[in-house]
Amino acid sequence: MTYVLHYAPDNASFIIRMALEELGVPYQTVLVDRSRNMQHSEAYRRLNPAGMIPALETPQGVLFETCAILLWLADHHRALAPTSDHPDRGDFLKWLFFSATNIQGGLRLTFYPEKFTGRSADAQQALRTGMRQQLSTHLALIEDQAATGWSWLDGQAPSVLGLHVAACLRWCALYPELGQDWFDLGRYPTLRAMVRDMETRPAIARAAAAEGLGAHPFSDPQPADPPEGSAQ
Ligand SMILES: N[C@@H](CCC(=O)N[C@@H](CS)C(=O)NCC(=O)O)C(=O)O
């Protein structure tokens, strides 16, 4: 069976697309039209009842939640992550869930503050200010782990964790919801080297091209200019 990835350009589904390209497995894509809020349509909610992108159709049914999909793909294909009996498995899970919860989850809070604070502009600003601090602190912890030379954050042989962190770095740099003065990739030199290495990989270039993300989607991110659909 060919996987089917329900995606929108430059959404969390981009991480899954990179993993599928790195694995070299066949897949098709179906656009979720965000300009019409199709992630909340009845048809899409049959795939992901939470109305969030991505969803991946697999032989074991439809999967949702980015890191669940990443881990499932890695386990299923025995690639891009330490196997369950590998001595690094515990640390790998720890950092993958750390990135999902604190970085991706933090970004979600800042992208959609009204879902969490209501309409008050002051409350939304307070949330964003707090999240800038939190994201900086948490990215520094991932940088410290990468700086130990840990192979699961190596851009020349990416893992699903590296793919996840790379996409989050892109969104920190690119999206204006947080303001643009708080984030500097240069503060995370090991992660910067990782993403630069990733950008030289044909699989990553294919994934970025498919969503109109340019040649340097992580080290010099530009707004998506996708062949179909829209990021928001
Ligand atoms: N925890 C979810 C979060 C996914 C998520 O935040 N998706 C965003 C796009 S990047 C989305 O669906 N946004 C539209 C919405 O929430 O209405 C996951 O990891 O899959």
The ligand as a Gaussian input file, in Angstrom:
#p B3LYP/6-31G(d) Opt

LIG

0 1
 N        0.007000      18.080000      18.042000
 C       -0.321000      18.178000      16.637000
 C       -0.228000      19.618000      16.219000
 C       -0.407000      19.780000      14.739000
 C       -0.670000      21.227000      14.355000
 O       -0.506000      22.159000      15.179000
 N       -1.072000      21.397000      13.101000
 C       -1.397000      22.728000      12.632000
 C       -0.634000      23.025000      11.350000
 S        1.096000      23.061000      11.616000
 C       -2.870000      22.786000      12.320000
 O       -3.487000      21.797000      12.009000
 N       -3.403000      24.002000      12.398000
 C       -4.753000      24.297000      12.018000
 C       -5.708000      24.352000      13.166000
 O       -5.313000      24.097000      14.326000
 O       -6.858000      24.704000      12.899000
 C        0.639000      17.314000      15.826000
 O        1.800000      17.227000      16.235000
 O        0.244000      16.734000      14.818000

